[in-house]
Amino acid sequence: MQRIVSFFRNMFSPVQEQRLSPEELRDAFRKRYANFRSLLTANNNALQAMAELEKLYYGSKGYRMAVVRSKITTILVNVYKMISNLLAMSDGKYKDLETVFERISQDIENIVERRPVLHQGPMVLPLDEVKREVRDQVGEKMANLGEVGAIDGLVIPKGFVLTASATRHFLTDANLAEINRRLQVLDPDNLEDLYRTCEEIQKMVRESPLPPDLEELLYVHYARLERGTVPHCRVALRSSALGEDTAGVSFAGLYRTILNVDRDSLVAAYKEIVASKYGARAISYRRKRGYRHEDIEMCVGCLVMVDSLVSGVTYSRDPGEEESEVIRINATAGIAKGVVDGTTITDLYLVSRETPHAVVYREMRQDQTASALTYGQIKKLAEAALRLEQHFGAPQDIEWSIDHQGTLHILQSRPMLTVKVEDSDDDDNRTPQVEEGGEAPFMLGGICASAGIASGPIFRVDTTETMRRFPEGAVLVLEHPLPDWAPLLSRATAVIAEHGSEAGHLATVSREFGIPALFSLPGAMAGLVDGEIITVNAGSRAIYRGRREDLLRRRTVRKDIMAGSPVQRIVTEILQHVTPLNLNDPASPQFKPSWCETLHDITRFCHEKSVSEMFNFGQRHGFDQAAAKRLVGKVPLEWWVIDLADGFREGINIEEKTVRIEDIVSVPMLAIWKGISAFPWQGPPPVSVRGFGSIIFQSTMRPELDPAVASALTVKNYFLISENFCNLSVRLGYHYAMIEAYLSDLLTESYVTFRFKGGAADLGRKAVRARLLADVLETYEFRIELESDSLLATLKKKPTEYLKQRLQILGYLTLHARQLDMVMNNSGTVGQYRDKFIADIEEMLACCTTPIFGESGHAGEQETAAR
């Protein structure tokens, strides 16, 4: 019984900690304050890195796995710092956080380090045995070609494939380890570094010996080709990397193809193509499309050369129109290499998809007096294109050759990249279009290789040297649109070339990336001057001087080129362990370490508990100087102040439970308070029935936010201050705002941070309010990060007086943005509030003599009422 009594006595009467001497108390508090500041800094760093990771993920630009790793490392390091500082502040009270953190970290590491599943199989497969089912061994290109060979009436060259298993047998673990080492330190944005590193890796691959058993197999299968065709037959070695020629991801022209290879050159040519996986253009492309080098394995097709009379590229639909009713054929005499590498101009034929496949348009670009194709050949190509489209279930991009005996050979069939032309009124996009209004174009003509509108300074490239100096955002001007220039597409805003056609590899990649490209424009290299700003309307085949905003407004948003890529899939999984926030209510019994499911949960928990530890320090140790004091003033809401160090004036009665504004010496808090008290809050705006319905819906979804229930979250707002530091946590009903500032004579230490999220209305209205606040803050030079209804605004390294004015603005907005989300339902309302806010702010900033204590110059005796 005595033990039971003791148990309940201890439960309901906690033992008071030993009282410390004043010196010990101050020392303990200084340490706690240092931990608290360190935790807040780590919190800001972690949340910033999370926002940057989300920005990468939701943006339309490509990103590398190395950048993802860097962001993840920043998040993990700072979350761990938060945990360490909280444990120091709480004497190890939340030790379970370390276990939760280790579990989440391990889950993330497993995702980041996951490698593709490798499928073993024969090192060589005859092409007539290749089907779609073995594409993980032979690559999409050869798998598709093998499928074509099985279609009755279609012919492909004889050949065989050296599989992914062969490449793994060739490149040893030591080779791969060295390649990985070099790629990890590579900066692909530095063209000098990119080309140097790529050349070193490719040289290493070329000089590596081919295993004897693989070399023997190569010669055995070549001998079989000789027996099936002619002795000493010449072959074409073509890349067929895993992932190449899949829907929406072409890898066009990025790996090597070597033609007219004899028996003695087989080994060297094979190694050259394997090495091309590590070429500059391939690495740049993979980085932009979200592929790691380990996601790609090189396979190599060996095909007997076709004695070509005429060759070219056929699109089973026009690439400029998703529902096009024409087949587009580009043709040239001889082999198709010049067509796809951009060095040869082609004749163009648009052919009806309906039998008898009439030619609805032709453009003789090579010889005005002679056609590259007869009607019989055109009809045969149209029929083959439709059969391939039907077989593969999607429009096809087909490379072909017709030999001297009239036989059509299909060399490649891959899913066609269909890009809708939205910037030209001309359906066929063949006639140059002159825009109404503004200055007329100074150059017209050419071939639209990729539709779109863009502007930038001209930069002509004709050598590797000029290539390496190509600046971000320039218009790339070329003589020939060679695949070698592909690394520049990640920097270029548009491409212009004197030669080439829409069938070339660079045209394909330009369409893939959504970069306007105008080819076959005579005199481009001579007529365009480096540095001059121009606007390119590729769809209208027109070039204008200067930046034409009237045209640029018609640009469409570029598609997400990372969609479906291995890196994006990895980031999708990672974000599930990083950004979702499940801990919403600190008063909930689930607000504890064991309920943290993500790194964001841990930051939320650490931040909340660190504030509590600061608040409770005085109560725990009988140290009233650290306890919260209620601020009395003539503004709505309830405000509490915690002096972390030297934020109160000297001589203040520390026994008092309230504090007046004139007792505050914290510079950033006074600036914020000046903004809060500059204009009386007019109360919540009138709410429409729909707006009120949104509130009710939000309350049903999140019961902890029921406005009818009193909650510490909806009542108390805390200032944590020192002379030069302030952290304001404002919980205003359904939304949360935080202002943090440190003002120092050293610009490198000074900063202001503002976070704002949530609201009572639906997500659309909350997002509009966040956008309204962002627009106002951008007017005053804040750096903005906006994602839906979550806003982050920052300023760094600015003079103190400048930051004090910006803190006034934040104080004003924090108070006056309350409940505005409920009326953010039309552009007129948004504009009205934007104008009002800016007018009030301008008046506030201009009125330098306005007292910050109200009309009487002090806070007065009236205490604020809780709202």
DOVO-625122 format. One record per residue (C-alpha): residue in three letters; chain; y, x, z. Coordinates in steps of 0.2 Angstrom, whole numbers. Layout:
N
r,c,c2,c1,c3
ala,A,Y,X,Z
...
// end
This chain:
867
r,c,c2,c1,c3
met,A,0,0,0
gln,A,12,14,5
arg,A,9,22,-13
ile,A,13,5,-21
val,A,29,3,-11
ser,A,34,21,-16
phe,A,31,18,-34
phe,A,42,3,-34
arg,A,55,12,-24
asn,A,56,26,-37
met,A,56,14,-51
phe,A,71,4,-45
ser,A,80,18,-36
pro,A,80,33,-47
val,A,83,49,-38
gln,A,101,56,-40
glu,A,102,73,-48
gln,A,109,86,-37
arg,A,128,87,-37
leu,A,134,102,-45
ser,A,150,112,-40
pro,A,165,110,-51
glu,A,162,126,-60
glu,A,144,122,-63
leu,A,149,105,-70
arg,A,162,112,-82
asp,A,150,125,-88
ala,A,136,112,-90
phe,A,148,100,-99
arg,A,154,114,-111
lys,A,136,118,-116
arg,A,133,99,-118
tyr,A,149,97,-129
ala,A,143,112,-139
asn,A,126,104,-142
phe,A,135,88,-147
arg,A,147,96,-159
ser,A,132,105,-167
leu,A,122,89,-168
leu,A,136,80,-176
thr,A,139,94,-189
ala,A,120,94,-193
asn,A,120,75,-194
asn,A,134,76,-207
asn,A,125,90,-217
ala,A,109,80,-217
leu,A,117,64,-223
gln,A,127,73,-236
ala,A,111,81,-243
met,A,102,64,-243
ala,A,117,56,-252
glu,A,116,71,-265
leu,A,97,68,-267
glu,A,100,50,-270
lys,A,114,54,-282
leu,A,102,65,-292
tyr,A,89,52,-292
tyr,A,100,37,-297
gly,A,110,47,-309
ser,A,108,49,-328
lys,A,107,68,-329
gly,A,92,79,-328
tyr,A,88,89,-313
arg,A,76,103,-308
met,A,63,103,-295
ala,A,72,119,-288
val,A,87,108,-284
val,A,76,95,-276
arg,A,68,108,-265
ser,A,85,115,-260
lys,A,91,97,-255
ile,A,75,94,-245
thr,A,76,111,-236
thr,A,94,107,-231
ile,A,89,90,-225
leu,A,74,96,-215
val,A,84,111,-207
asn,A,98,100,-201
val,A,87,86,-195
tyr,A,78,99,-185
lys,A,94,106,-178
met,A,99,88,-173
ile,A,82,86,-163
ser,A,84,103,-155
asn,A,102,99,-149
leu,A,97,82,-143
leu,A,82,90,-133
ala,A,94,102,-126
met,A,107,88,-121
ser,A,93,77,-113
asp,A,83,91,-105
gly,A,68,88,-117
lys,A,68,69,-114
tyr,A,64,65,-132
lys,A,50,78,-135
asp,A,40,66,-146
leu,A,53,68,-159
glu,A,46,85,-164
thr,A,29,77,-167
val,A,37,63,-178
phe,A,47,76,-187
glu,A,32,88,-190
arg,A,22,73,-197
ile,A,36,67,-209
ser,A,39,86,-214
gln,A,21,88,-218
asp,A,20,72,-229
ile,A,35,78,-239
glu,A,28,96,-241
asn,A,11,88,-247
ile,A,21,78,-260
val,A,32,93,-266
glu,A,17,105,-267
arg,A,5,93,-276
arg,A,-2,100,-292
pro,A,-8,91,-307
val,A,-27,87,-308
leu,A,-35,100,-320
his,A,-49,94,-331
gln,A,-61,107,-337
gly,A,-70,105,-353
pro,A,-75,115,-369
met,A,-63,129,-374
val,A,-63,124,-392
leu,A,-66,106,-400
pro,A,-67,102,-419
leu,A,-54,91,-424
asp,A,-66,78,-430
glu,A,-73,76,-412
val,A,-55,74,-405
lys,A,-50,56,-399
arg,A,-37,49,-387
glu,A,-50,50,-373
val,A,-49,69,-372
arg,A,-29,71,-373
asp,A,-30,79,-356
gln,A,-39,93,-364
val,A,-31,94,-381
gly,A,-13,87,-379
glu,A,-6,71,-386
lys,A,-2,79,-403
met,A,-19,84,-407
ala,A,-27,68,-399
asn,A,-16,57,-410
leu,A,-20,67,-425
gly,A,-39,66,-421
glu,A,-36,47,-420
val,A,-28,46,-437
gly,A,-43,55,-444
ala,A,-54,41,-439
ile,A,-44,28,-447
asp,A,-52,23,-464
gly,A,-42,28,-479
leu,A,-31,41,-470
val,A,-33,59,-472
ile,A,-29,74,-460
pro,A,-32,92,-462
lys,A,-48,100,-457
gly,A,-46,110,-441
phe,A,-50,113,-422
val,A,-41,114,-406
leu,A,-41,127,-393
thr,A,-40,117,-377
ala,A,-31,118,-360
ser,A,-47,125,-353
ala,A,-45,140,-366
thr,A,-27,143,-360
arg,A,-32,143,-342
his,A,-46,155,-346
phe,A,-33,166,-356
leu,A,-19,167,-343
thr,A,-27,174,-327
asp,A,-21,170,-309
ala,A,-12,186,-309
asn,A,-2,181,-325
leu,A,2,164,-318
ala,A,8,171,-301
glu,A,20,183,-310
ile,A,26,169,-321
asn,A,29,158,-306
arg,A,38,172,-297
arg,A,50,175,-312
leu,A,53,156,-314
gln,A,57,153,-296
val,A,72,165,-296
leu,A,78,160,-314
asp,A,95,152,-315
pro,A,93,141,-331
asp,A,111,137,-331
asn,A,115,156,-334
leu,A,110,158,-352
glu,A,110,177,-351
asp,A,97,175,-336
leu,A,88,162,-345
tyr,A,85,172,-361
arg,A,81,188,-353
thr,A,68,180,-341
cys,A,60,170,-355
glu,A,58,185,-366
glu,A,50,195,-352
ile,A,38,181,-348
gln,A,34,179,-367
lys,A,31,198,-369
met,A,19,198,-355
val,A,9,183,-362
arg,A,9,192,-380
glu,A,2,208,-372
ser,A,-11,200,-362
pro,A,-29,203,-369
leu,A,-38,188,-375
pro,A,-55,186,-366
pro,A,-69,192,-377
asp,A,-79,175,-376
leu,A,-63,165,-381
glu,A,-59,177,-395
glu,A,-77,175,-402
leu,A,-76,156,-401
leu,A,-59,157,-411
tyr,A,-67,167,-425
val,A,-83,156,-425
his,A,-73,140,-428
tyr,A,-62,149,-441
ala,A,-78,154,-450
arg,A,-83,135,-450
leu,A,-67,131,-458
glu,A,-69,143,-472
arg,A,-86,136,-475
gly,A,-79,118,-476
thr,A,-64,123,-487
val,A,-62,140,-496
pro,A,-65,158,-490
his,A,-50,167,-482
cys,A,-42,150,-480
arg,A,-24,150,-472
val,A,-21,140,-457
ala,A,-7,133,-447
leu,A,-7,135,-428
arg,A,3,121,-420
ser,A,7,118,-402
ser,A,-1,103,-393
ala,A,5,104,-375
leu,A,0,91,-362
gly,A,15,79,-362
glu,A,21,83,-379
asp,A,23,68,-391
thr,A,22,55,-378
ala,A,33,39,-378
gly,A,51,44,-375
val,A,47,62,-373
ser,A,46,71,-389
phe,A,47,90,-385
ala,A,52,91,-403
gly,A,53,108,-410
leu,A,53,116,-393
tyr,A,36,125,-395
arg,A,30,137,-410
thr,A,22,132,-426
ile,A,15,147,-436
leu,A,11,143,-454
asn,A,0,153,-467
val,A,-10,162,-453
asp,A,-25,173,-460
arg,A,-40,178,-450
asp,A,-33,195,-444
ser,A,-17,186,-437
leu,A,-27,172,-427
val,A,-26,180,-410
ala,A,-8,186,-411
ala,A,-3,168,-417
tyr,A,-12,159,-404
lys,A,-4,170,-390
glu,A,13,167,-398
ile,A,11,149,-397
val,A,5,149,-379
ala,A,20,161,-375
ser,A,32,148,-383
lys,A,29,137,-367
tyr,A,40,149,-359
gly,A,54,150,-372
ala,A,72,146,-367
arg,A,73,130,-377
ala,A,57,123,-369
ile,A,62,128,-352
ser,A,79,120,-354
tyr,A,71,104,-361
arg,A,58,102,-347
arg,A,71,105,-334
lys,A,82,91,-342
arg,A,68,79,-344
gly,A,60,82,-327
tyr,A,45,92,-330
arg,A,39,107,-320
his,A,31,121,-330
glu,A,15,118,-320
asp,A,15,100,-327
ile,A,13,107,-345
glu,A,-3,116,-351
met,A,-3,123,-369
cys,A,-16,118,-381
val,A,-16,124,-399
gly,A,-22,115,-415
cys,A,-28,126,-429
leu,A,-27,116,-446
val,A,-30,121,-464
met,A,-14,123,-474
val,A,-10,109,-486
asp,A,-5,115,-504
ser,A,10,104,-503
leu,A,19,96,-518
val,A,31,86,-507
ser,A,33,84,-488
gly,A,43,75,-476
val,A,45,63,-461
thr,A,43,44,-461
tyr,A,49,32,-448
ser,A,39,16,-448
arg,A,56,8,-442
asp,A,74,14,-444
pro,A,77,24,-428
gly,A,94,16,-426
glu,A,87,-1,-425
glu,A,74,-8,-413
glu,A,69,-22,-424
ser,A,73,-14,-441
glu,A,64,-22,-456
val,A,64,-5,-466
ile,A,54,10,-466
arg,A,64,26,-467
ile,A,57,41,-477
asn,A,64,58,-479
ala,A,57,69,-492
thr,A,58,87,-499
ala,A,49,97,-512
gly,A,36,109,-504
ile,A,31,110,-486
ala,A,40,100,-472
lys,A,45,115,-461
gly,A,63,115,-468
val,A,64,96,-465
val,A,60,97,-446
asp,A,69,114,-442
gly,A,85,107,-450
thr,A,87,120,-464
thr,A,82,109,-479
ile,A,92,93,-484
thr,A,81,78,-489
asp,A,81,64,-500
leu,A,82,47,-491
tyr,A,73,31,-495
leu,A,74,15,-485
val,A,59,4,-490
ser,A,55,-14,-485
arg,A,41,-17,-473
glu,A,35,-32,-483
thr,A,24,-30,-498
pro,A,26,-24,-511
his,A,38,-12,-501
ala,A,53,-12,-512
val,A,65,2,-511
val,A,81,-6,-504
tyr,A,91,10,-504
arg,A,89,28,-509
glu,A,100,43,-508
met,A,97,58,-519
arg,A,103,72,-508
gln,A,94,87,-517
asp,A,96,83,-535
gln,A,105,68,-541
thr,A,95,67,-557
ala,A,77,68,-550
ser,A,69,59,-535
ala,A,57,69,-524
leu,A,45,54,-523
thr,A,38,42,-536
tyr,A,37,24,-532
gly,A,18,25,-530
gln,A,20,39,-517
ile,A,33,29,-508
lys,A,22,14,-507
lys,A,7,24,-501
leu,A,18,32,-487
ala,A,24,14,-482
glu,A,7,7,-481
ala,A,1,22,-471
ala,A,16,21,-459
leu,A,12,2,-455
arg,A,-6,6,-452
leu,A,-2,20,-440
glu,A,11,8,-431
gln,A,-2,-5,-430
his,A,-16,7,-423
phe,A,-5,15,-410
gly,A,4,-1,-406
ala,A,22,6,-407
pro,A,34,12,-421
gln,A,29,30,-427
asp,A,37,46,-432
ile,A,26,53,-445
glu,A,25,71,-453
trp,A,16,71,-469
ser,A,12,81,-485
ile,A,6,76,-502
asp,A,-4,89,-511
his,A,-4,93,-530
gln,A,-19,82,-532
gly,A,-9,67,-525
thr,A,-18,66,-508
leu,A,-8,61,-493
his,A,-11,71,-478
ile,A,-5,65,-461
leu,A,0,80,-451
gln,A,7,72,-435
ser,A,10,54,-429
arg,A,20,51,-413
pro,A,29,37,-404
met,A,46,35,-412
leu,A,62,37,-402
thr,A,71,21,-406
val,A,90,22,-402
lys,A,101,6,-406
val,A,117,10,-415
glu,A,131,1,-406
asp,A,146,10,-412
ser,A,146,6,-430
asp,A,149,-11,-439
asp,A,139,-4,-454
asp,A,121,-10,-452
asp,A,113,4,-463
asn,A,125,17,-456
arg,A,127,25,-473
thr,A,145,22,-477
pro,A,158,31,-467
gln,A,168,19,-457
val,A,187,21,-453
glu,A,193,13,-437
glu,A,207,1,-436
gly,A,223,7,-427
gly,A,227,24,-422
glu,A,227,40,-432
ala,A,214,40,-447
pro,A,200,53,-446
phe,A,203,70,-453
met,A,184,72,-458
leu,A,173,59,-465
gly,A,155,59,-471
gly,A,139,68,-467
ile,A,123,60,-460
cys,A,122,51,-443
ala,A,107,60,-434
ser,A,111,52,-417
ala,A,123,38,-415
gly,A,137,38,-402
ile,A,155,43,-398
ala,A,161,58,-388
ser,A,175,70,-386
gly,A,178,88,-382
pro,A,184,105,-388
ile,A,176,113,-403
phe,A,165,128,-401
arg,A,156,135,-416
val,A,139,144,-414
asp,A,132,155,-427
thr,A,124,169,-416
thr,A,115,172,-400
glu,A,130,180,-393
thr,A,142,165,-396
met,A,127,154,-390
arg,A,127,162,-373
arg,A,146,159,-372
phe,A,145,140,-375
pro,A,155,130,-362
glu,A,150,114,-353
gly,A,157,99,-362
ala,A,161,106,-379
val,A,157,100,-396
leu,A,143,111,-403
val,A,147,115,-422
leu,A,133,123,-432
glu,A,128,128,-449
his,A,110,123,-448
pro,A,104,112,-434
leu,A,90,124,-429
pro,A,78,120,-414
asp,A,84,137,-407
trp,A,100,129,-402
ala,A,91,115,-391
pro,A,96,124,-374
leu,A,114,120,-378
leu,A,111,101,-379
ser,A,112,100,-360
arg,A,130,107,-361
ala,A,136,99,-377
thr,A,145,83,-378
ala,A,141,81,-397
val,A,134,91,-411
ile,A,140,93,-429
ala,A,131,103,-442
glu,A,134,108,-460
his,A,116,105,-465
gly,A,101,96,-459
ser,A,95,77,-458
glu,A,91,64,-446
ala,A,72,69,-448
gly,A,75,86,-440
his,A,69,92,-422
leu,A,87,94,-416
ala,A,91,77,-422
thr,A,76,70,-413
val,A,81,78,-396
ser,A,99,73,-398
arg,A,94,55,-400
glu,A,82,57,-385
phe,A,97,64,-374
gly,A,109,51,-381
ile,A,120,65,-388
pro,A,130,60,-404
ala,A,125,71,-419
leu,A,133,72,-436
phe,A,123,82,-449
ser,A,125,87,-467
leu,A,144,88,-466
pro,A,151,100,-479
gly,A,164,113,-473
ala,A,161,109,-454
met,A,161,128,-449
ala,A,176,132,-459
gly,A,186,116,-456
leu,A,184,115,-437
val,A,194,127,-426
asp,A,187,133,-410
gly,A,196,125,-395
glu,A,204,110,-404
ile,A,200,94,-395
ile,A,191,81,-407
thr,A,183,64,-405
val,A,166,62,-414
asn,A,160,44,-419
ala,A,143,49,-426
gly,A,139,31,-431
ser,A,154,29,-441
arg,A,152,47,-448
ala,A,170,51,-443
ile,A,179,64,-434
tyr,A,197,62,-426
arg,A,209,74,-419
gly,A,213,73,-401
arg,A,204,62,-388
arg,A,203,44,-394
glu,A,202,34,-378
asp,A,201,18,-388
leu,A,185,24,-396
leu,A,178,32,-380
arg,A,179,15,-371
arg,A,166,9,-382
arg,A,153,22,-376
thr,A,137,15,-369
val,A,129,22,-353
arg,A,116,35,-357
lys,A,99,31,-352
asp,A,90,39,-338
ile,A,81,54,-347
met,A,71,58,-331
ala,A,63,40,-331
gly,A,44,42,-328
ser,A,44,61,-327
pro,A,34,71,-315
val,A,49,77,-305
gln,A,56,59,-304
arg,A,39,53,-298
ile,A,39,66,-285
val,A,57,62,-279
thr,A,52,43,-279
glu,A,39,47,-266
ile,A,49,60,-256
leu,A,64,47,-254
gln,A,52,35,-246
his,A,50,48,-232
val,A,69,52,-231
thr,A,82,39,-234
pro,A,76,21,-229
leu,A,83,16,-212
asn,A,72,6,-201
leu,A,81,9,-184
asn,A,95,-3,-184
asp,A,98,-9,-166
pro,A,99,3,-152
ala,A,96,-11,-140
ser,A,79,-15,-147
pro,A,63,-10,-138
gln,A,58,-2,-155
phe,A,72,10,-154
lys,A,62,25,-149
pro,A,55,41,-157
ser,A,38,33,-161
trp,A,46,20,-172
cys,A,55,33,-183
glu,A,47,32,-200
thr,A,59,43,-210
leu,A,71,57,-208
his,A,85,45,-209
asp,A,78,36,-194
ile,A,78,52,-184
thr,A,96,56,-188
arg,A,101,38,-183
phe,A,91,40,-167
cys,A,98,57,-163
his,A,116,52,-166
glu,A,114,37,-155
lys,A,106,45,-141
ser,A,117,60,-141
val,A,132,49,-139
ser,A,123,41,-124
glu,A,119,58,-117
met,A,138,62,-118
phe,A,143,45,-110
asn,A,130,46,-96
phe,A,134,64,-91
gly,A,147,59,-79
gln,A,136,45,-71
arg,A,121,56,-70
his,A,131,71,-61
gly,A,145,61,-53
phe,A,156,69,-65
asp,A,169,56,-69
gln,A,179,67,-81
ala,A,165,64,-94
ala,A,164,45,-91
ala,A,171,32,-104
lys,A,188,25,-100
arg,A,194,8,-108
leu,A,209,10,-119
val,A,223,-3,-116
gly,A,234,-8,-130
lys,A,240,-23,-141
val,A,227,-22,-154
pro,A,211,-33,-156
leu,A,194,-26,-152
glu,A,188,-16,-137
trp,A,191,3,-137
trp,A,184,16,-126
val,A,188,34,-124
ile,A,177,48,-119
asp,A,186,65,-115
leu,A,174,79,-121
ala,A,185,93,-116
asp,A,204,93,-116
gly,A,208,76,-125
phe,A,218,69,-110
arg,A,235,75,-104
glu,A,234,86,-88
gly,A,236,77,-72
ile,A,228,61,-77
asn,A,220,51,-63
ile,A,201,54,-67
glu,A,197,40,-55
glu,A,205,27,-66
lys,A,193,16,-77
thr,A,207,13,-90
val,A,218,25,-100
arg,A,234,22,-109
ile,A,238,29,-127
glu,A,252,40,-120
asp,A,239,49,-109
ile,A,230,55,-125
val,A,234,72,-132
ser,A,220,72,-145
val,A,229,75,-161
pro,A,217,67,-173
met,A,214,52,-162
leu,A,233,49,-161
ala,A,234,49,-180
ile,A,220,37,-181
trp,A,228,26,-168
lys,A,244,26,-178
gly,A,235,19,-193
ile,A,226,6,-182
ser,A,242,0,-174
ala,A,254,1,-189
phe,A,252,-17,-194
pro,A,244,-32,-184
trp,A,227,-38,-190
gln,A,229,-55,-197
gly,A,212,-60,-192
pro,A,197,-65,-204
pro,A,201,-72,-221
pro,A,197,-90,-225
val,A,179,-90,-230
ser,A,172,-100,-245
val,A,156,-110,-243
arg,A,146,-97,-253
gly,A,154,-83,-242
phe,A,149,-92,-226
gly,A,131,-95,-233
ser,A,130,-76,-236
ile,A,134,-73,-218
ile,A,120,-86,-212
phe,A,108,-78,-224
gln,A,112,-60,-217
ser,A,110,-67,-199
thr,A,93,-74,-203
met,A,87,-58,-211
arg,A,94,-47,-197
pro,A,93,-57,-180
glu,A,100,-43,-171
leu,A,117,-46,-179
asp,A,118,-64,-174
pro,A,137,-66,-171
ala,A,133,-79,-158
val,A,124,-67,-147
ala,A,134,-54,-137
ser,A,129,-36,-141
ala,A,136,-19,-136
leu,A,136,-15,-155
thr,A,148,-29,-159
val,A,160,-26,-144
lys,A,163,-8,-139
asn,A,171,5,-151
tyr,A,171,23,-145
phe,A,183,37,-147
leu,A,175,54,-142
ile,A,189,67,-141
ser,A,196,84,-137
glu,A,213,91,-142
asn,A,208,94,-160
phe,A,192,84,-162
cys,A,189,65,-163
asn,A,173,55,-167
leu,A,177,36,-169
ser,A,162,25,-170
val,A,167,7,-174
arg,A,155,-7,-174
leu,A,163,-22,-181
gly,A,151,-36,-182
tyr,A,140,-34,-197
his,A,147,-17,-203
tyr,A,148,1,-196
ala,A,162,13,-199
met,A,163,31,-192
ile,A,178,43,-193
glu,A,176,61,-188
ala,A,189,74,-189
tyr,A,193,92,-183
leu,A,210,99,-186
ser,A,213,118,-185
asp,A,226,131,-190
leu,A,211,138,-200
leu,A,209,128,-216
thr,A,191,133,-217
glu,A,187,123,-201
ser,A,197,108,-204
tyr,A,189,92,-211
val,A,190,73,-211
thr,A,175,62,-214
phe,A,174,43,-216
arg,A,158,33,-217
phe,A,157,15,-220
lys,A,142,3,-223
gly,A,137,-15,-222
gly,A,145,-32,-220
ala,A,141,-50,-217
ala,A,140,-56,-236
asp,A,127,-52,-249
leu,A,125,-35,-256
gly,A,136,-38,-271
arg,A,151,-43,-261
lys,A,148,-29,-249
ala,A,147,-17,-263
val,A,163,-23,-270
arg,A,172,-21,-253
ala,A,165,-3,-253
arg,A,172,0,-270
leu,A,189,-7,-265
leu,A,190,5,-251
ala,A,184,19,-262
asp,A,198,15,-275
val,A,211,16,-261
leu,A,205,32,-254
glu,A,203,40,-271
thr,A,222,36,-273
tyr,A,225,48,-258
glu,A,214,62,-264
phe,A,198,59,-254
arg,A,182,65,-261
ile,A,171,49,-263
glu,A,152,47,-263
leu,A,148,29,-266
glu,A,131,21,-267
ser,A,130,2,-267
asp,A,139,-3,-250
ser,A,138,14,-242
leu,A,154,24,-244
leu,A,157,42,-239
ala,A,174,49,-240
thr,A,178,67,-236
leu,A,193,80,-235
lys,A,191,98,-231
lys,A,202,114,-230
lys,A,218,105,-230
pro,A,234,108,-219
thr,A,235,98,-202
glu,A,250,87,-207
tyr,A,241,82,-223
leu,A,225,77,-213
lys,A,235,68,-200
gln,A,242,57,-213
arg,A,225,53,-221
leu,A,218,49,-203
gln,A,232,36,-202
ile,A,226,29,-218
leu,A,208,28,-212
gly,A,214,20,-195
tyr,A,223,7,-205
leu,A,208,3,-217
thr,A,195,3,-203
leu,A,204,-12,-195
his,A,210,-21,-210
ala,A,194,-20,-220
arg,A,185,-31,-207
gln,A,176,-46,-215
leu,A,184,-44,-232
asp,A,167,-43,-240
met,A,166,-62,-237
val,A,180,-65,-250
met,A,175,-52,-262
asn,A,170,-64,-275
asn,A,182,-62,-289
ser,A,193,-48,-297
gly,A,209,-57,-293
thr,A,205,-56,-274
val,A,200,-38,-275
gly,A,216,-33,-284
gln,A,227,-43,-272
tyr,A,219,-33,-257
arg,A,220,-17,-266
asp,A,239,-19,-269
lys,A,242,-25,-251
phe,A,233,-10,-244
ile,A,242,3,-254
ala,A,259,-6,-251
asp,A,256,-6,-232
ile,A,250,12,-232
glu,A,265,18,-242
glu,A,276,9,-230
met,A,267,17,-215
leu,A,268,34,-222
ala,A,286,33,-226
cys,A,291,27,-209
cys,A,290,43,-200
thr,A,299,37,-184
thr,A,287,22,-181
pro,A,281,23,-163
ile,A,262,24,-162
phe,A,262,15,-145
gly,A,269,-2,-151
glu,A,287,-9,-151
ser,A,289,-4,-132
gly,A,284,14,-135
his,A,269,12,-124
ala,A,253,2,-123
gly,A,259,-10,-110
glu,A,249,-18,-97
gln,A,240,-31,-108
glu,A,222,-26,-110
thr,A,213,-29,-127
ala,A,202,-44,-128
ala,A,184,-42,-134
arg,A,182,-49,-151
// end
